[in-house]
C-alpha cells in the first residue's frame, strides 16, 4: 500500500508548490494530495478529507498544514489540529522560495519578501502568486537542500522562518 501525504494549503501558491513536488517525486511509492482550505482549517475538515482518502482502516496517511503566518491567530488554529505536521512560513511561502536563492535572517514583511524575491534573480522577476514558471520550478527543485539548511538555522515560527523543509525530508525518507 502507498502511504498518503495529505497537504492542507492556505492558497494557490502553496498548492502550486505541492504540485511541483508531486511531479518531481512521482517515482516514490507515495500519493500526495493537496487541498486548499484557506483560513477555515479545523480538525473536522482534516478528518473529512482523511476519510475520503482512506481505502482501508489502516492506510498510512500523514497530514501536513502548509500556511503563512502573516495572518493573525492562524498558528493557534493549526496547533489545534492535533496529529498534523505544521509547515508554516513566516511571513509567507515566498520566504521559502527566497531561501532557495539567498539567506534571509532579518524580519521581513510579506510585501518586502515578494519584492526581494522578484529582485533576487531574473528567473523571479515576473513572479506571480499561484503560478510557478518552469525556471522557478527548476530553482526550487535544484536548491531544495540548501533552502532546507538555511531554514533550519531560523527560529521556528519567528519572522523569518519556514518549516516547509519538513515535508521535503519526509518525502525523501519514503
C-alpha positions in Angstrom: 0.0 0.0 0.0 1.2 3.5 -0.8 1.4 6.0 2.1 -0.7 9.1 1.5 0.6 12.6 2.3 -2.4 14.9 2.6 -1.3 18.5 2.5 -3.7 21.2 3.5 -2.8 24.6 2.0 -3.7 28.1 2.6 -3.9 29.1 -1.1 -2.9 28.6 -4.7 0.8 29.3 -4.3 1.2 26.5 -1.8 -0.8 24.2 -4.0 1.4 25.1 -7.0 4.5 24.2 -4.9 2.9 20.9 -3.8 2.1 20.1 -7.5 5.8 20.6 -8.3 6.8 18.2 -5.5 4.2 15.6 -6.6 5.6 15.8 -10.1 9.3 15.6 -9.1 8.7 12.8 -6.5 6.4 10.8 -8.8 8.8 7.8 -8.7 8.2 7.4 -4.9 5.7 4.8 -3.7 3.7 7.7 -2.3 0.4 9.5 -3.1 0.5 13.3 -2.5 -2.8 15.1 -2.3 -3.3 18.8 -1.7 -6.4 20.7 -0.6 -6.9 24.4 -0.4 -8.8 25.3 2.8 -7.8 28.9 3.3 -8.2 30.1 6.9 -11.0 27.6 7.6 -8.7 24.8 8.7 -10.1 22.7 11.5 -9.7 19.1 12.8 -13.2 18.4 11.4 -12.1 19.4 7.9 -8.9 17.3 8.1 -10.9 14.3 9.3 -13.3 14.6 6.4 -10.5 14.5 3.8 -8.6 11.8 5.6 -11.7 9.6 5.5 -12.2 10.3 1.8 -8.6 9.3 1.0 -8.6 6.0 3.1 -9.1 2.8 1.3 -8.8 0.7 4.4 -8.8 1.4 8.2 -5.0 1.0 8.4 -4.0 3.1 5.4 -0.9 5.2 6.3 -2.0 8.8 6.0 0.2 11.7 7.2 -1.4 15.2 7.2 0.5 18.4 6.8 -0.6 22.0 7.2 1.2 24.5 4.9 0.3 28.0 6.0 1.6 31.5 6.1 2.0 33.2 9.5 1.1 36.7 8.2 -2.5 36.1 9.4 -3.3 36.7 13.0 -4.1 33.7 15.1 -3.5 31.1 12.3 -0.8 29.4 14.3 -3.3 28.8 17.2 -5.7 27.2 14.7 -3.0 25.0 13.3 -1.8 23.8 16.7 -5.4 22.8 17.5 -5.3 20.4 14.6 -3.7 17.6 16.6 -1.6 14.9 14.8 -0.7 17.1 11.8 2.7 18.3 10.8 2.9 22.0 10.7 4.7 23.6 7.7 4.4 27.3 8.4 6.4 30.1 6.7 6.7 33.5 8.4 5.8 35.8 6.9 4.8 33.8 3.8 5.6 30.9 1.4 7.7 33.3 -0.6 10.2 33.3 2.2 10.7 29.5 1.5 11.2 30.4 -2.2 13.7 33.2 -1.2 15.7 30.7 0.9 16.4 28.7 -2.3 18.3 31.8 -3.6 19.7 33.6 -0.6 20.0 33.7 3.2 17.3 35.8 4.9 17.9 36.3 8.6 16.2 39.7 9.3 12.5 40.1 9.9 10.6 40.9 6.7 7.0 41.7 5.7 5.2 39.7 3.1 5.3 42.5 0.5 9.0 43.1 1.1 9.7 39.4 0.9 7.9 39.2 -2.5 9.7 42.2 -3.8 13.1 40.8 -2.6 12.2 37.5 -4.3 11.4 39.3 -7.6 14.8 41.0 -7.5 16.9 38.0 -6.4 17.4 36.8 -10.0 16.0 37.2 -13.5 14.0 34.0 -13.1 11.9 35.5 -10.3 11.3 39.0 -11.9 7.8 38.1 -13.2 6.8 36.0 -10.2 3.0 35.9 -9.7 1.3 34.3 -6.6 -0.2 31.0 -7.5 2.0 30.4 -10.5 5.5 29.0 -10.9 7.4 29.2 -14.2 9.5 26.3 -15.5 12.7 28.2 -14.5 11.3 28.9 -11.0 10.4 25.3 -10.6 13.9 24.3 -11.6 15.4 26.6 -8.9 13.0 25.3 -6.3 13.9 21.7 -7.1 17.6 22.1 -7.6 18.1 24.2 -4.4 15.7 22.4 -2.0 18.7 21.1 0.0 20.3 24.5 0.5 16.9 26.1 1.3 16.3 23.4 3.9 19.7 24.0 5.5 19.0 27.8 5.6 15.5 27.3 7.0 16.8 25.0 9.8 19.0 27.8 11.1 16.0 30.1 11.6 13.9 30.1 14.8 10.6 28.2 14.4 7.5 30.5 13.9 9.6 33.6 14.3 10.0 36.1 11.4 11.7 34.9 9.3 11.2 31.2 9.4 9.9 28.3 7.3 9.2 24.7 8.2 8.5 23.5 4.6 11.7 21.6 4.8 9.9 19.0 7.0 7.8 17.9 4.0 10.9 17.6 1.8 12.6 15.5 4.5 9.6 13.2 4.9 9.3 12.7 1.2 12.9 11.8 0.8 12.6 9.2 3.6 9.8 7.3 1.9 
